[in-house]
């Protein structure tokens, strides 16, 4: 008999299996590898900057298709269970609602980690294909991939939060809106300062601190140009992502625990 403490792991494994069986997932991976293949062709045309082009386009493909996975699978994690009415039988078992949320999140995150790892191998193989020897700063590519995973972990938590009380379409719009706002968070704050209007400046400052700052997780250009990524930025981004995800998941659990599913 499955104990209550093991239920989140069971939910996570089942979520991972469902995601792996999803045909959309394989289509996204196919297009990601197609983009990496295109990077090789473009790199061969762009003599002398093959590495820059392959890493830039390759990591961009990982980020873009990972974002699509996180949003479009994440927003349906709860609503899909309700529509199929499998949630009711699951909650009838010795599992608390916060454990269900934690399991769903862990399952999708595991899916993203596996698929990101597969696509990263594709980028590495592309670099090997052009016959370029290993460089000490190649590790920055892996750090950039790690930052992409951190940003995807944030997006997944946000998508799951909205899926706890909203429809998939609205959840997608809300999550995408927050992501875009987070990417341009620094520009939004800068705009507030330019206006010299205290109300607008205060509002943009609130937005800046409230939404996740996805700009800090973008190290694609740094990695493609072979520049070093500071160690301080690695642990700061890690700590920031962990704390933000924890807060969002707590909020998701609180909302879902109060939801009337009858």
MODELLER restraints for C-alpha pairs under 7 A, 6 or more apart:
rsr = mdl.restraints
at = mdl.atoms
rsr.add(forms.Gaussian(group=physical.xy_distance, feature=features.Distance(at['CA:4:A'], at['CA:94:A']), mean=5.48, stdev=0.5))
rsr.add(forms.Gaussian(group=physical.xy_distance, feature=features.Distance(at['CA:4:A'], at['CA:95:A']), mean=5.57, stdev=0.5))
rsr.add(forms.Gaussian(group=physical.xy_distance, feature=features.Distance(at['CA:7:A'], at['CA:95:A']), mean=6.22, stdev=0.5))
rsr.add(forms.Gaussian(group=physical.xy_distance, feature=features.Distance(at['CA:8:A'], at['CA:99:A']), mean=5.16, stdev=0.5))
rsr.add(forms.Gaussian(group=physical.xy_distance, feature=features.Distance(at['CA:8:A'], at['CA:100:A']), mean=5.95, stdev=0.5))
rsr.add(forms.Gaussian(group=physical.xy_distance, feature=features.Distance(at['CA:8:A'], at['CA:102:A']), mean=6.22, stdev=0.5))
rsr.add(forms.Gaussian(group=physical.xy_distance, feature=features.Distance(at['CA:8:A'], at['CA:103:A']), mean=4.16, stdev=0.5))
rsr.add(forms.Gaussian(group=physical.xy_distance, feature=features.Distance(at['CA:9:A'], at['CA:103:A']), mean=5.91, stdev=0.5))
rsr.add(forms.Gaussian(group=physical.xy_distance, feature=features.Distance(at['CA:11:A'], at['CA:100:A']), mean=6.63, stdev=0.5))
rsr.add(forms.Gaussian(group=physical.xy_distance, feature=features.Distance(at['CA:11:A'], at['CA:103:A']), mean=4.86, stdev=0.5))
rsr.add(forms.Gaussian(group=physical.xy_distance, feature=features.Distance(at['CA:11:A'], at['CA:104:A']), mean=6.11, stdev=0.5))
rsr.add(forms.Gaussian(group=physical.xy_distance, feature=features.Distance(at['CA:12:A'], at['CA:103:A']), mean=4.32, stdev=0.5))
rsr.add(forms.Gaussian(group=physical.xy_distance, feature=features.Distance(at['CA:12:A'], at['CA:104:A']), mean=5.35, stdev=0.5))
rsr.add(forms.Gaussian(group=physical.xy_distance, feature=features.Distance(at['CA:12:A'], at['CA:106:A']), mean=5.40, stdev=0.5))
rsr.add(forms.Gaussian(group=physical.xy_distance, feature=features.Distance(at['CA:12:A'], at['CA:107:A']), mean=3.79, stdev=0.5))
rsr.add(forms.Gaussian(group=physical.xy_distance, feature=features.Distance(at['CA:13:A'], at['CA:107:A']), mean=5.86, stdev=0.5))
rsr.add(forms.Gaussian(group=physical.xy_distance, feature=features.Distance(at['CA:15:A'], at['CA:104:A']), mean=6.09, stdev=0.5))
rsr.add(forms.Gaussian(group=physical.xy_distance, feature=features.Distance(at['CA:15:A'], at['CA:107:A']), mean=4.94, stdev=0.5))
rsr.add(forms.Gaussian(group=physical.xy_distance, feature=features.Distance(at['CA:15:A'], at['CA:108:A']), mean=6.49, stdev=0.5))
rsr.add(forms.Gaussian(group=physical.xy_distance, feature=features.Distance(at['CA:16:A'], at['CA:107:A']), mean=4.78, stdev=0.5))
rsr.add(forms.Gaussian(group=physical.xy_distance, feature=features.Distance(at['CA:16:A'], at['CA:108:A']), mean=6.06, stdev=0.5))
rsr.add(forms.Gaussian(group=physical.xy_distance, feature=features.Distance(at['CA:16:A'], at['CA:110:A']), mean=6.77, stdev=0.5))
rsr.add(forms.Gaussian(group=physical.xy_distance, feature=features.Distance(at['CA:16:A'], at['CA:111:A']), mean=5.70, stdev=0.5))
rsr.add(forms.Gaussian(group=physical.xy_distance, feature=features.Distance(at['CA:19:A'], at['CA:111:A']), mean=6.95, stdev=0.5))
rsr.add(forms.Gaussian(group=physical.xy_distance, feature=features.Distance(at['CA:28:A'], at['CA:65:A']), mean=6.23, stdev=0.5))
rsr.add(forms.Gaussian(group=physical.xy_distance, feature=features.Distance(at['CA:32:A'], at['CA:61:A']), mean=5.48, stdev=0.5))
rsr.add(forms.Gaussian(group=physical.xy_distance, feature=features.Distance(at['CA:32:A'], at['CA:62:A']), mean=6.72, stdev=0.5))
rsr.add(forms.Gaussian(group=physical.xy_distance, feature=features.Distance(at['CA:32:A'], at['CA:65:A']), mean=6.63, stdev=0.5))
rsr.add(forms.Gaussian(group=physical.xy_distance, feature=features.Distance(at['CA:33:A'], at['CA:119:A']), mean=6.93, stdev=0.5))
rsr.add(forms.Gaussian(group=physical.xy_distance, feature=features.Distance(at['CA:33:A'], at['CA:122:A']), mean=6.80, stdev=0.5))
rsr.add(forms.Gaussian(group=physical.xy_distance, feature=features.Distance(at['CA:35:A'], at['CA:61:A']), mean=6.47, stdev=0.5))
rsr.add(forms.Gaussian(group=physical.xy_distance, feature=features.Distance(at['CA:36:A'], at['CA:57:A']), mean=6.65, stdev=0.5))
rsr.add(forms.Gaussian(group=physical.xy_distance, feature=features.Distance(at['CA:36:A'], at['CA:58:A']), mean=5.05, stdev=0.5))
rsr.add(forms.Gaussian(group=physical.xy_distance, feature=features.Distance(at['CA:36:A'], at['CA:123:A']), mean=6.55, stdev=0.5))
rsr.add(forms.Gaussian(group=physical.xy_distance, feature=features.Distance(at['CA:39:A'], at['CA:53:A']), mean=6.28, stdev=0.5))
rsr.add(forms.Gaussian(group=physical.xy_distance, feature=features.Distance(at['CA:39:A'], at['CA:54:A']), mean=4.90, stdev=0.5))
rsr.add(forms.Gaussian(group=physical.xy_distance, feature=features.Distance(at['CA:39:A'], at['CA:57:A']), mean=5.88, stdev=0.5))
rsr.add(forms.Gaussian(group=physical.xy_distance, feature=features.Distance(at['CA:39:A'], at['CA:58:A']), mean=6.81, stdev=0.5))
rsr.add(forms.Gaussian(group=physical.xy_distance, feature=features.Distance(at['CA:40:A'], at['CA:54:A']), mean=6.02, stdev=0.5))
rsr.add(forms.Gaussian(group=physical.xy_distance, feature=features.Distance(at['CA:40:A'], at['CA:126:A']), mean=6.47, stdev=0.5))
rsr.add(forms.Gaussian(group=physical.xy_distance, feature=features.Distance(at['CA:43:A'], at['CA:49:A']), mean=6.63, stdev=0.5))
rsr.add(forms.Gaussian(group=physical.xy_distance, feature=features.Distance(at['CA:43:A'], at['CA:50:A']), mean=4.08, stdev=0.5))
rsr.add(forms.Gaussian(group=physical.xy_distance, feature=features.Distance(at['CA:43:A'], at['CA:53:A']), mean=5.50, stdev=0.5))
rsr.add(forms.Gaussian(group=physical.xy_distance, feature=features.Distance(at['CA:43:A'], at['CA:54:A']), mean=6.19, stdev=0.5))
rsr.add(forms.Gaussian(group=physical.xy_distance, feature=features.Distance(at['CA:44:A'], at['CA:50:A']), mean=6.16, stdev=0.5))
rsr.add(forms.Gaussian(group=physical.xy_distance, feature=features.Distance(at['CA:51:A'], at['CA:127:A']), mean=6.78, stdev=0.5))
rsr.add(forms.Gaussian(group=physical.xy_distance, feature=features.Distance(at['CA:52:A'], at['CA:224:A']), mean=4.78, stdev=0.5))
rsr.add(forms.Gaussian(group=physical.xy_distance, feature=features.Distance(at['CA:52:A'], at['CA:225:A']), mean=6.18, stdev=0.5))
rsr.add(forms.Gaussian(group=physical.xy_distance, feature=features.Distance(at['CA:55:A'], at['CA:123:A']), mean=6.91, stdev=0.5))
rsr.add(forms.Gaussian(group=physical.xy_distance, feature=features.Distance(at['CA:55:A'], at['CA:224:A']), mean=5.37, stdev=0.5))
rsr.add(forms.Gaussian(group=physical.xy_distance, feature=features.Distance(at['CA:56:A'], at['CA:220:A']), mean=6.16, stdev=0.5))
rsr.add(forms.Gaussian(group=physical.xy_distance, feature=features.Distance(at['CA:56:A'], at['CA:221:A']), mean=6.68, stdev=0.5))
rsr.add(forms.Gaussian(group=physical.xy_distance, feature=features.Distance(at['CA:56:A'], at['CA:224:A']), mean=5.66, stdev=0.5))
rsr.add(forms.Gaussian(group=physical.xy_distance, feature=features.Distance(at['CA:58:A'], at['CA:123:A']), mean=5.72, stdev=0.5))
rsr.add(forms.Gaussian(group=physical.xy_distance, feature=features.Distance(at['CA:59:A'], at['CA:220:A']), mean=6.45, stdev=0.5))
rsr.add(forms.Gaussian(group=physical.xy_distance, feature=features.Distance(at['CA:62:A'], at['CA:116:A']), mean=6.42, stdev=0.5))
rsr.add(forms.Gaussian(group=physical.xy_distance, feature=features.Distance(at['CA:62:A'], at['CA:119:A']), mean=6.44, stdev=0.5))
rsr.add(forms.Gaussian(group=physical.xy_distance, feature=features.Distance(at['CA:63:A'], at['CA:148:A']), mean=6.01, stdev=0.5))
rsr.add(forms.Gaussian(group=physical.xy_distance, feature=features.Distance(at['CA:66:A'], at['CA:112:A']), mean=6.71, stdev=0.5))
rsr.add(forms.Gaussian(group=physical.xy_distance, feature=features.Distance(at['CA:66:A'], at['CA:152:A']), mean=6.82, stdev=0.5))
rsr.add(forms.Gaussian(group=physical.xy_distance, feature=features.Distance(at['CA:67:A'], at['CA:152:A']), mean=6.28, stdev=0.5))
rsr.add(forms.Gaussian(group=physical.xy_distance, feature=features.Distance(at['CA:70:A'], at['CA:152:A']), mean=6.43, stdev=0.5))
rsr.add(forms.Gaussian(group=physical.xy_distance, feature=features.Distance(at['CA:70:A'], at['CA:155:A']), mean=6.37, stdev=0.5))
rsr.add(forms.Gaussian(group=physical.xy_distance, feature=features.Distance(at['CA:70:A'], at['CA:156:A']), mean=5.13, stdev=0.5))
rsr.add(forms.Gaussian(group=physical.xy_distance, feature=features.Distance(at['CA:71:A'], at['CA:155:A']), mean=6.86, stdev=0.5))
rsr.add(forms.Gaussian(group=physical.xy_distance, feature=features.Distance(at['CA:71:A'], at['CA:156:A']), mean=6.49, stdev=0.5))
rsr.add(forms.Gaussian(group=physical.xy_distance, feature=features.Distance(at['CA:71:A'], at['CA:159:A']), mean=5.85, stdev=0.5))
rsr.add(forms.Gaussian(group=physical.xy_distance, feature=features.Distance(at['CA:71:A'], at['CA:172:A']), mean=6.35, stdev=0.5))
rsr.add(forms.Gaussian(group=physical.xy_distance, feature=features.Distance(at['CA:72:A'], at['CA:172:A']), mean=6.84, stdev=0.5))
rsr.add(forms.Gaussian(group=physical.xy_distance, feature=features.Distance(at['CA:74:A'], at['CA:156:A']), mean=5.76, stdev=0.5))
rsr.add(forms.Gaussian(group=physical.xy_distance, feature=features.Distance(at['CA:74:A'], at['CA:159:A']), mean=5.23, stdev=0.5))
rsr.add(forms.Gaussian(group=physical.xy_distance, feature=features.Distance(at['CA:74:A'], at['CA:160:A']), mean=5.44, stdev=0.5))
rsr.add(forms.Gaussian(group=physical.xy_distance, feature=features.Distance(at['CA:75:A'], at['CA:159:A']), mean=5.04, stdev=0.5))
rsr.add(forms.Gaussian(group=physical.xy_distance, feature=features.Distance(at['CA:75:A'], at['CA:160:A']), mean=5.73, stdev=0.5))
rsr.add(forms.Gaussian(group=physical.xy_distance, feature=features.Distance(at['CA:75:A'], at['CA:162:A']), mean=6.94, stdev=0.5))
rsr.add(forms.Gaussian(group=physical.xy_distance, feature=features.Distance(at['CA:75:A'], at['CA:163:A']), mean=4.93, stdev=0.5))
rsr.add(forms.Gaussian(group=physical.xy_distance, feature=features.Distance(at['CA:75:A'], at['CA:168:A']), mean=5.32, stdev=0.5))
rsr.add(forms.Gaussian(group=physical.xy_distance, feature=features.Distance(at['CA:75:A'], at['CA:171:A']), mean=5.80, stdev=0.5))
rsr.add(forms.Gaussian(group=physical.xy_distance, feature=features.Distance(at['CA:75:A'], at['CA:172:A']), mean=6.29, stdev=0.5))
rsr.add(forms.Gaussian(group=physical.xy_distance, feature=features.Distance(at['CA:76:A'], at['CA:163:A']), mean=6.43, stdev=0.5))
rsr.add(forms.Gaussian(group=physical.xy_distance, feature=features.Distance(at['CA:76:A'], at['CA:168:A']), mean=5.86, stdev=0.5))
rsr.add(forms.Gaussian(group=physical.xy_distance, feature=features.Distance(at['CA:77:A'], at['CA:104:A']), mean=6.77, stdev=0.5))
rsr.add(forms.Gaussian(group=physical.xy_distance, feature=features.Distance(at['CA:77:A'], at['CA:160:A']), mean=6.80, stdev=0.5))
rsr.add(forms.Gaussian(group=physical.xy_distance, feature=features.Distance(at['CA:77:A'], at['CA:163:A']), mean=6.95, stdev=0.5))
rsr.add(forms.Gaussian(group=physical.xy_distance, feature=features.Distance(at['CA:78:A'], at['CA:163:A']), mean=5.86, stdev=0.5))
rsr.add(forms.Gaussian(group=physical.xy_distance, feature=features.Distance(at['CA:78:A'], at['CA:164:A']), mean=6.14, stdev=0.5))
rsr.add(forms.Gaussian(group=physical.xy_distance, feature=features.Distance(at['CA:79:A'], at['CA:163:A']), mean=6.40, stdev=0.5))
rsr.add(forms.Gaussian(group=physical.xy_distance, feature=features.Distance(at['CA:81:A'], at['CA:87:A']), mean=5.04, stdev=0.5))
rsr.add(forms.Gaussian(group=physical.xy_distance, feature=features.Distance(at['CA:97:A'], at['CA:253:A']), mean=6.81, stdev=0.5))
rsr.add(forms.Gaussian(group=physical.xy_distance, feature=features.Distance(at['CA:97:A'], at['CA:256:A']), mean=6.95, stdev=0.5))
rsr.add(forms.Gaussian(group=physical.xy_distance, feature=features.Distance(at['CA:97:A'], at['CA:257:A']), mean=5.87, stdev=0.5))
rsr.add(forms.Gaussian(group=physical.xy_distance, feature=features.Distance(at['CA:98:A'], at['CA:253:A']), mean=4.84, stdev=0.5))
rsr.add(forms.Gaussian(group=physical.xy_distance, feature=features.Distance(at['CA:101:A'], at['CA:253:A']), mean=6.34, stdev=0.5))
rsr.add(forms.Gaussian(group=physical.xy_distance, feature=features.Distance(at['CA:105:A'], at['CA:157:A']), mean=6.87, stdev=0.5))
rsr.add(forms.Gaussian(group=physical.xy_distance, feature=features.Distance(at['CA:109:A'], at['CA:153:A']), mean=6.48, stdev=0.5))
rsr.add(forms.Gaussian(group=physical.xy_distance, feature=features.Distance(at['CA:137:A'], at['CA:226:A']), mean=5.66, stdev=0.5))
rsr.add(forms.Gaussian(group=physical.xy_distance, feature=features.Distance(at['CA:137:A'], at['CA:228:A']), mean=6.93, stdev=0.5))
rsr.add(forms.Gaussian(group=physical.xy_distance, feature=features.Distance(at['CA:140:A'], at['CA:223:A']), mean=5.20, stdev=0.5))
rsr.add(forms.Gaussian(group=physical.xy_distance, feature=features.Distance(at['CA:140:A'], at['CA:228:A']), mean=6.57, stdev=0.5))
rsr.add(forms.Gaussian(group=physical.xy_distance, feature=features.Distance(at['CA:140:A'], at['CA:229:A']), mean=6.56, stdev=0.5))
rsr.add(forms.Gaussian(group=physical.xy_distance, feature=features.Distance(at['CA:141:A'], at['CA:223:A']), mean=5.18, stdev=0.5))
rsr.add(forms.Gaussian(group=physical.xy_distance, feature=features.Distance(at['CA:144:A'], at['CA:219:A']), mean=5.14, stdev=0.5))
rsr.add(forms.Gaussian(group=physical.xy_distance, feature=features.Distance(at['CA:144:A'], at['CA:220:A']), mean=5.94, stdev=0.5))
rsr.add(forms.Gaussian(group=physical.xy_distance, feature=features.Distance(at['CA:144:A'], at['CA:223:A']), mean=6.51, stdev=0.5))
rsr.add(forms.Gaussian(group=physical.xy_distance, feature=features.Distance(at['CA:147:A'], at['CA:217:A']), mean=5.12, stdev=0.5))
rsr.add(forms.Gaussian(group=physical.xy_distance, feature=features.Distance(at['CA:147:A'], at['CA:218:A']), mean=6.91, stdev=0.5))
rsr.add(forms.Gaussian(group=physical.xy_distance, feature=features.Distance(at['CA:148:A'], at['CA:217:A']), mean=6.50, stdev=0.5))
rsr.add(forms.Gaussian(group=physical.xy_distance, feature=features.Distance(at['CA:150:A'], at['CA:241:A']), mean=6.18, stdev=0.5))
rsr.add(forms.Gaussian(group=physical.xy_distance, feature=features.Distance(at['CA:151:A'], at['CA:214:A']), mean=6.47, stdev=0.5))
rsr.add(forms.Gaussian(group=physical.xy_distance, feature=features.Distance(at['CA:151:A'], at['CA:217:A']), mean=6.37, stdev=0.5))
rsr.add(forms.Gaussian(group=physical.xy_distance, feature=features.Distance(at['CA:154:A'], at['CA:241:A']), mean=6.51, stdev=0.5))
rsr.add(forms.Gaussian(group=physical.xy_distance, feature=features.Distance(at['CA:154:A'], at['CA:245:A']), mean=5.77, stdev=0.5))
rsr.add(forms.Gaussian(group=physical.xy_distance, feature=features.Distance(at['CA:157:A'], at['CA:245:A']), mean=5.98, stdev=0.5))
rsr.add(forms.Gaussian(group=physical.xy_distance, feature=features.Distance(at['CA:157:A'], at['CA:248:A']), mean=6.23, stdev=0.5))
rsr.add(forms.Gaussian(group=physical.xy_distance, feature=features.Distance(at['CA:157:A'], at['CA:249:A']), mean=6.25, stdev=0.5))
rsr.add(forms.Gaussian(group=physical.xy_distance, feature=features.Distance(at['CA:158:A'], at['CA:175:A']), mean=6.25, stdev=0.5))
rsr.add(forms.Gaussian(group=physical.xy_distance, feature=features.Distance(at['CA:158:A'], at['CA:248:A']), mean=6.57, stdev=0.5))
rsr.add(forms.Gaussian(group=physical.xy_distance, feature=features.Distance(at['CA:159:A'], at['CA:171:A']), mean=6.46, stdev=0.5))
rsr.add(forms.Gaussian(group=physical.xy_distance, feature=features.Distance(at['CA:159:A'], at['CA:175:A']), mean=5.58, stdev=0.5))
rsr.add(forms.Gaussian(group=physical.xy_distance, feature=features.Distance(at['CA:161:A'], at['CA:248:A']), mean=6.74, stdev=0.5))
rsr.add(forms.Gaussian(group=physical.xy_distance, feature=features.Distance(at['CA:161:A'], at['CA:249:A']), mean=6.84, stdev=0.5))
rsr.add(forms.Gaussian(group=physical.xy_distance, feature=features.Distance(at['CA:161:A'], at['CA:252:A']), mean=4.57, stdev=0.5))
rsr.add(forms.Gaussian(group=physical.xy_distance, feature=features.Distance(at['CA:162:A'], at['CA:171:A']), mean=5.16, stdev=0.5))
rsr.add(forms.Gaussian(group=physical.xy_distance, feature=features.Distance(at['CA:163:A'], at['CA:171:A']), mean=5.87, stdev=0.5))
rsr.add(forms.Gaussian(group=physical.xy_distance, feature=features.Distance(at['CA:164:A'], at['CA:252:A']), mean=6.50, stdev=0.5))
rsr.add(forms.Gaussian(group=physical.xy_distance, feature=features.Distance(at['CA:164:A'], at['CA:255:A']), mean=6.81, stdev=0.5))
rsr.add(forms.Gaussian(group=physical.xy_distance, feature=features.Distance(at['CA:164:A'], at['CA:256:A']), mean=5.54, stdev=0.5))
rsr.add(forms.Gaussian(group=physical.xy_distance, feature=features.Distance(at['CA:178:A'], at['CA:211:A']), mean=6.61, stdev=0.5))
rsr.add(forms.Gaussian(group=physical.xy_distance, feature=features.Distance(at['CA:182:A'], at['CA:211:A']), mean=5.62, stdev=0.5))
rsr.add(forms.Gaussian(group=physical.xy_distance, feature=features.Distance(at['CA:182:A'], at['CA:212:A']), mean=5.29, stdev=0.5))
rsr.add(forms.Gaussian(group=physical.xy_distance, feature=features.Distance(at['CA:182:A'], at['CA:213:A']), mean=4.74, stdev=0.5))
rsr.add(forms.Gaussian(group=physical.xy_distance, feature=features.Distance(at['CA:182:A'], at['CA:214:A']), mean=5.16, stdev=0.5))
rsr.add(forms.Gaussian(group=physical.xy_distance, feature=features.Distance(at['CA:182:A'], at['CA:215:A']), mean=6.94, stdev=0.5))
rsr.add(forms.Gaussian(group=physical.xy_distance, feature=features.Distance(at['CA:183:A'], at['CA:213:A']), mean=6.28, stdev=0.5))
rsr.add(forms.Gaussian(group=physical.xy_distance, feature=features.Distance(at['CA:183:A'], at['CA:214:A']), mean=4.83, stdev=0.5))
rsr.add(forms.Gaussian(group=physical.xy_distance, feature=features.Distance(at['CA:183:A'], at['CA:215:A']), mean=4.88, stdev=0.5))
rsr.add(forms.Gaussian(group=physical.xy_distance, feature=features.Distance(at['CA:184:A'], at['CA:215:A']), mean=6.98, stdev=0.5))
rsr.add(forms.Gaussian(group=physical.xy_distance, feature=features.Distance(at['CA:185:A'], at['CA:208:A']), mean=5.22, stdev=0.5))
rsr.add(forms.Gaussian(group=physical.xy_distance, feature=features.Distance(at['CA:185:A'], at['CA:213:A']), mean=6.12, stdev=0.5))
rsr.add(forms.Gaussian(group=physical.xy_distance, feature=features.Distance(at['CA:186:A'], at['CA:208:A']), mean=6.78, stdev=0.5))
rsr.add(forms.Gaussian(group=physical.xy_distance, feature=features.Distance(at['CA:188:A'], at['CA:204:A']), mean=6.09, stdev=0.5))
rsr.add(forms.Gaussian(group=physical.xy_distance, feature=features.Distance(at['CA:189:A'], at['CA:204:A']), mean=5.08, stdev=0.5))
rsr.add(forms.Gaussian(group=physical.xy_distance, feature=features.Distance(at['CA:189:A'], at['CA:205:A']), mean=5.71, stdev=0.5))
rsr.add(forms.Gaussian(group=physical.xy_distance, feature=features.Distance(at['CA:189:A'], at['CA:208:A']), mean=6.15, stdev=0.5))
rsr.add(forms.Gaussian(group=physical.xy_distance, feature=features.Distance(at['CA:192:A'], at['CA:200:A']), mean=5.60, stdev=0.5))
rsr.add(forms.Gaussian(group=physical.xy_distance, feature=features.Distance(at['CA:192:A'], at['CA:201:A']), mean=4.12, stdev=0.5))
rsr.add(forms.Gaussian(group=physical.xy_distance, feature=features.Distance(at['CA:192:A'], at['CA:204:A']), mean=5.62, stdev=0.5))
rsr.add(forms.Gaussian(group=physical.xy_distance, feature=features.Distance(at['CA:193:A'], at['CA:201:A']), mean=5.64, stdev=0.5))
